[in-house]
Amino acid sequence: MHAVSEDSGGALRDWSETIVDTPHGPIREFGPRASLSDHATRFMIEHIRVPDGAKAAEAGCGTGVLSIYMAMAGVRHAVGTDIDEGSLAAARHNAMVNDVTGVEFTQGSLLEPVQGPLDLVVALLPHKPAPRPFNRRYYGGPDGTDLLLALIEQAAHKVLSGGRLYLYLNSIANPFRVVAALDARFLVHLTGEKKRYFTRKEFDDLTPGMFDYLGDLRKKGMAEFDEDGSGPYFMARIYEAVRR
């Protein structure tokens, strides 16, 4: 990863560059360092099935890597949405430098600006629970589910029967509530799962008291995490939800 300078509209911005390896070739990703994709994006790419010729959407697209990947994998058209214009500028730049067509990026919340019906929706949304709002790249509400539940409701109205929603979910974000919402409208399968280790310092650096808050949520049955010889961990999961 290295820093680059991008000039857009006369404003000089420092962006970073990284390479995301995918089954359909590498994706060059540019953007603010804090907005670049991470292990979760790569985990999603490993576990989503992209139907050829599908109409697809990515809610909360960030720098657009998943949208670009779907275009490379053969969707007819992909729309990425985000509320942050800086992320959208990076996403549009990334589509250009990767010479990808059939993808567009638009400002708006989740699927609100996307016209259905859709064959495929993917989403890797902020869903860390916390006692108070903090960085919107991570915060998902008091139990982490605010954006997840809103997306599931929107997808239920915009995804065709037999179409798919792929949702990334950490088990600290009230997984019982999220899966119940999925089960009400979709046939749900767990397609990927791995341990994600964390520390008290990692979470308390995000917002003070977050680690103990997660412990309280677990006691209430609203979060799921455990501990082994390597430390505390939650489960990172990818759900494939097929519209009934």
C-alpha positions as CSV (number, residue, x, y, z in Angstrom):
1,M,0.0,0.0,0.0
2,H,1.3,3.5,-0.8
3,A,0.1,7.0,-0.9
4,V,-0.9,8.8,-4.1
5,S,-2.2,12.3,-4.8
6,E,-5.4,12.8,-6.7
7,D,-6.6,16.1,-8.0
8,S,-10.3,16.5,-8.3
9,G,-12.1,19.8,-8.8
10,G,-8.8,21.6,-7.9
11,A,-8.6,20.0,-4.5
12,L,-5.5,17.9,-3.8
13,R,-6.3,14.9,-1.7
14,D,-3.9,12.2,-0.3
15,W,-5.2,8.8,-1.2
16,S,-3.7,5.4,-0.7
17,E,-3.6,2.5,-3.1
18,T,-3.9,-1.2,-2.5
19,I,-4.6,-4.3,-4.6
20,V,-7.5,-6.6,-3.9
21,D,-7.0,-10.1,-5.4
22,T,-10.2,-11.7,-6.7
23,P,-11.1,-14.8,-8.8
24,H,-11.7,-12.5,-11.8
25,G,-8.4,-10.7,-11.5
26,P,-6.9,-8.0,-9.2
27,I,-8.7,-4.8,-8.4
28,R,-6.7,-1.6,-8.0
29,E,-8.3,0.3,-5.1
30,F,-7.7,4.0,-4.3
31,G,-9.1,6.1,-1.6
32,P,-8.6,7.6,1.9
33,R,-6.6,5.1,4.0
34,A,-9.5,4.9,6.6
35,S,-12.0,4.0,3.8
36,L,-10.1,1.2,2.1
37,S,-11.5,-2.3,2.0
38,D,-10.2,-4.8,4.6
39,H,-10.4,-8.5,5.4
40,A,-14.2,-8.5,5.5
41,T,-14.4,-7.3,1.9
42,R,-12.1,-10.2,0.8
43,F,-14.1,-12.6,2.9
44,M,-17.3,-11.5,1.1
45,I,-15.6,-12.0,-2.3
46,E,-14.7,-15.5,-1.4
47,H,-18.4,-16.4,-0.5
48,I,-20.8,-14.6,-2.9
49,R,-22.1,-16.2,-6.0
50,V,-22.6,-13.7,-8.8
51,P,-25.2,-14.7,-11.5
52,D,-24.3,-13.8,-15.0
53,G,-26.4,-11.0,-16.4
54,A,-27.9,-10.1,-12.9
55,K,-29.0,-6.6,-11.9
56,A,-27.2,-6.0,-8.7
57,A,-26.7,-3.4,-5.9
58,E,-24.2,-2.9,-3.1
59,A,-25.5,-1.0,-0.1
60,G,-22.9,1.1,1.7
61,C,-20.4,0.6,-1.1
62,G,-17.4,2.7,0.3
63,T,-14.7,2.7,-2.3
64,G,-16.8,0.4,-4.5
65,V,-14.7,-2.8,-4.5
66,L,-17.7,-5.3,-4.3
67,S,-19.6,-3.4,-7.0
68,I,-16.5,-3.5,-9.2
69,Y,-16.0,-7.2,-8.5
70,M,-19.7,-8.0,-9.4
71,A,-19.2,-6.1,-12.7
72,M,-16.1,-8.1,-13.4
73,A,-17.9,-11.3,-12.5
74,G,-20.6,-10.7,-15.2
75,V,-23.6,-8.8,-13.8
76,R,-25.5,-6.8,-16.3
77,H,-25.6,-3.7,-14.2
78,A,-24.4,-2.9,-10.6
79,V,-25.3,0.2,-8.5
80,G,-23.3,1.1,-5.4
81,T,-24.7,3.5,-2.9
82,D,-23.2,5.4,0.0
83,I,-24.0,8.5,2.0
84,D,-20.4,9.8,1.9
85,E,-19.5,11.7,-1.2
86,G,-15.8,11.2,-0.6
87,S,-16.2,7.4,-0.7
88,L,-18.3,7.7,-3.9
89,A,-15.6,9.8,-5.6
90,A,-13.1,7.1,-4.8
91,A,-15.5,4.4,-6.1
92,R,-16.0,6.2,-9.4
93,H,-12.3,6.6,-9.8
94,N,-11.7,2.9,-9.0
95,A,-14.2,1.9,-11.7
96,M,-12.4,4.0,-14.2
97,V,-8.8,2.8,-13.4
98,N,-10.0,-0.8,-13.4
99,D,-11.7,-0.2,-16.8
100,V,-15.0,-1.6,-15.6
101,T,-18.3,-0.8,-17.3
102,G,-21.8,-1.5,-16.2
103,V,-21.4,-0.1,-12.8
104,E,-22.5,3.2,-11.3
105,F,-22.3,4.9,-7.9
106,T,-25.0,7.1,-6.4
107,Q,-25.4,9.0,-3.1
108,G,-28.1,7.8,-0.8
109,S,-29.0,5.6,2.1
110,L,-28.8,1.8,1.5
111,L,-31.2,0.8,-1.3
112,E,-33.3,3.9,-1.2
113,P,-31.9,5.4,-4.5
114,V,-31.9,2.0,-6.3
115,Q,-34.7,1.0,-8.7
116,G,-35.8,-2.6,-8.4
117,P,-36.4,-5.3,-9.1
118,L,-32.9,-6.7,-8.2
119,D,-31.4,-10.1,-8.7
120,L,-28.6,-9.6,-6.2
121,V,-27.8,-7.4,-3.2
122,V,-24.5,-7.4,-1.3
123,A,-23.8,-5.4,1.9
124,L,-21.0,-5.0,4.3
125,L,-22.4,-2.4,6.6
126,P,-21.3,-0.6,9.9
127,H,-22.7,-2.8,12.7
128,K,-20.6,-2.5,15.8
129,P,-22.8,-1.9,18.9
130,A,-21.8,0.8,21.4
131,P,-23.2,2.8,24.3
132,R,-23.1,6.0,22.2
133,P,-22.6,7.0,18.5
134,F,-19.0,7.2,17.3
135,N,-17.3,6.8,13.9
136,R,-20.0,6.1,11.4
137,R,-17.7,3.7,9.5
138,Y,-18.2,1.3,12.4
139,Y,-21.3,2.3,14.5
140,G,-24.5,0.4,14.0
141,G,-26.7,1.5,16.8
142,P,-27.1,0.4,20.4
143,D,-27.2,-3.3,19.5
144,G,-25.5,-2.9,16.1
145,T,-28.6,-3.8,14.0
146,D,-29.9,-0.4,12.9
147,L,-28.6,-0.5,9.3
148,L,-28.8,-4.3,8.9
149,L,-32.5,-4.4,9.8
150,A,-33.3,-1.4,7.5
151,L,-31.5,-3.1,4.6
152,I,-33.3,-6.4,5.1
153,E,-36.6,-4.6,5.0
154,Q,-35.7,-2.7,1.8
155,A,-34.3,-5.8,0.1
156,A,-37.5,-7.8,0.9
157,H,-39.3,-5.3,-1.4
158,K,-36.7,-4.9,-4.1
159,V,-35.2,-8.4,-4.6
160,L,-37.0,-10.7,-7.0
161,S,-38.3,-14.1,-5.9
162,G,-35.3,-16.4,-6.1
163,G,-32.9,-13.4,-5.9
164,R,-30.2,-13.2,-3.3
165,L,-29.0,-11.0,-0.5
166,Y,-25.5,-11.5,0.9
167,L,-25.1,-10.0,4.3
168,Y,-21.9,-9.8,6.4
169,L,-22.7,-10.1,10.1
170,N,-20.4,-10.1,13.2
171,S,-21.9,-12.1,16.0
172,I,-21.6,-9.2,18.5
173,A,-24.4,-7.4,16.6
174,N,-27.5,-9.2,18.0
175,P,-27.3,-12.1,15.5
176,F,-30.5,-13.7,16.8
177,R,-32.5,-10.6,15.9
178,V,-30.8,-10.2,12.5
179,V,-31.3,-13.8,11.5
180,A,-34.9,-13.8,12.6
181,A,-35.5,-10.8,10.3
182,L,-33.9,-12.6,7.4
183,D,-35.9,-15.8,8.1
184,A,-39.2,-13.9,7.9
185,R,-38.7,-13.0,4.2
186,F,-35.8,-15.2,2.9
187,L,-34.5,-18.8,2.9
188,V,-31.3,-18.3,4.8
189,H,-28.0,-20.2,4.6
190,L,-24.7,-19.6,6.4
191,T,-22.1,-19.6,3.7
192,G,-19.0,-18.4,5.5
193,E,-17.7,-18.2,9.0
194,K,-14.4,-17.5,10.8
195,K,-13.1,-16.3,14.1
196,R,-12.3,-12.7,14.6
197,Y,-10.1,-12.0,17.6
198,F,-10.3,-8.7,19.5
199,T,-9.0,-7.0,22.6
200,R,-10.4,-4.7,25.2
201,K,-8.1,-1.9,24.0
202,E,-9.2,-2.3,20.4
203,F,-12.9,-1.7,21.3
204,D,-12.3,0.9,24.1
205,D,-10.1,2.9,21.7
206,L,-13.2,3.2,19.4
207,T,-15.3,4.6,22.2
208,P,-14.7,4.4,26.0
209,G,-16.5,1.5,27.8
210,M,-17.3,-0.4,24.6
211,F,-15.7,-3.7,25.8
212,D,-17.8,-3.8,29.0
213,Y,-20.9,-2.7,27.0
214,L,-20.5,-5.8,24.8
215,G,-20.2,-7.9,27.9
216,D,-23.5,-6.5,29.1
217,L,-25.1,-7.2,25.7
218,R,-23.9,-10.8,25.9
219,K,-25.5,-11.3,29.3
220,K,-28.8,-10.1,27.8
221,G,-28.5,-12.5,24.9
222,M,-27.9,-9.7,22.4
223,A,-24.4,-10.4,21.5
224,E,-22.4,-13.6,21.0
225,F,-18.7,-14.0,21.6
226,D,-16.3,-16.4,23.4
227,E,-12.7,-16.8,24.4
228,D,-9.9,-19.4,23.8
229,G,-6.2,-19.5,24.4
230,S,-5.6,-16.7,21.9
231,G,-8.1,-14.4,23.6
232,P,-11.7,-13.2,23.1
233,Y,-13.3,-13.6,19.7
234,F,-16.6,-13.2,17.9
235,M,-17.7,-15.0,14.7
236,A,-17.6,-13.2,11.4
237,R,-20.4,-14.7,9.2
238,I,-21.7,-14.3,5.7
239,Y,-25.4,-15.2,5.2
240,E,-26.9,-16.0,1.8
241,A,-30.6,-15.1,1.9
242,V,-32.8,-16.3,-1.0
243,R,-36.0,-14.3,-1.5
244,R,-39.1,-16.4,-1.0
